[in-house]
Amino acid sequence: MPFYSAYKALGHYPDYWYWKLRPYPKRPPHLLKQRTVREYGKRHSLRTLVETGTYHGEMVAALKNDFDHIFSIECDSELARRASRRFDANPKIRILQGESQVVLPELIKSLAEPALFWLDAGYYSWAGLPRDLQRLPTELAAILGHSVRGHVVLIDDADTLRGLEGAMTVDELPSRLTAHYPGRHVEVIDNIVRITPEHSPKAELD
Ligand SMILES: C[S@@+](CC[C@H](N)C(=O)[O-])C[C@H]1O[C@@H](n2cnc3c(N)ncnc32)[C@H](O)[C@@H]1O
């Protein structure tokens, strides 16, 4: 695990420059995702990050100095155990093991201030796991319906929201969300859906 994490981290810069210099691959590199999450946190003055899908803890490791509290939710018990061990010494970080659609609505009850949500738990496809198409709507309802206003949501892999079996497509997302939760701005850039409170500062990335 430590070797794999170091190997992955070393690859972030080549991956980023490969993406910058070539038209392909279109898949945004992890470094760009890290910068996007960091930038949204800064622009919206958010001190808490909630991530779904810890995986090898790359996002947590990259952003551990940018937030006061980081919660990361992972359903795979082995990945969660390794990440817990890795970040055990850091009191700002908590790895929560469980299904994000169950853990996130519980966790949010304890938040008293707006937070940044990085939703990245392979919502419509992940390693052949059975898909629960209600996961994303369940988590969005918990976040956007929460009594604390001002949460910001970033959803990775926008291109996977393809309306499978009646689930919402990325094109339907803005109208569906704003119909239920007015006062939000929704846009997709670099394959990341960005849901921000209307009239809030926009993130500008280099
Ligand atoms: C794309 S990876 C996450 C990458 C990570 N967020 C990052 O930026 O480095 C997706 C992760 O989501 C986890 N996952 C899949 N379904 C989940 C669920 N229902 N609840 C929590 N985690 C889930 C997978 O086990 C995997 O570790």
The ligand as a Gaussian input file, in Angstrom:
#p B3LYP/6-31G(d) Opt

LIG

0 1
 C      -12.860000       6.337000      -8.386000
 S      -12.489000       5.593000      -6.856000
 C      -12.308000       6.986000      -5.777000
 C      -11.062000       7.807000      -6.036000
 C      -10.784000       8.860000      -4.959000
 N      -11.978000       9.609000      -4.625000
 C       -9.710000       9.820000      -5.388000
 O      -10.001000      10.965000      -5.792000
 O       -8.539000       9.430000      -5.339000
 C      -14.066000       4.949000      -6.376000
 C      -14.101000       4.352000      -4.958000
 O      -15.469000       4.295000      -4.565000
 C      -15.669000       3.151000      -3.775000
 N      -17.110000       2.852000      -3.752000
 C      -17.872000       2.254000      -4.690000
 N      -19.148000       2.162000      -4.281000
 C      -19.215000       2.761000      -3.049000
 C      -20.254000       3.005000      -2.105000
 N      -21.513000       2.629000      -2.336000
 N      -19.950000       3.635000      -0.949000
 C      -18.676000       4.034000      -0.688000
 N      -17.648000       3.823000      -1.542000
 C      -17.911000       3.200000      -2.704000
 C      -14.809000       2.095000      -4.467000
 O      -14.528000       1.002000      -3.608000
 C      -13.560000       2.924000      -4.828000
 O      -12.604000       2.847000      -3.814000

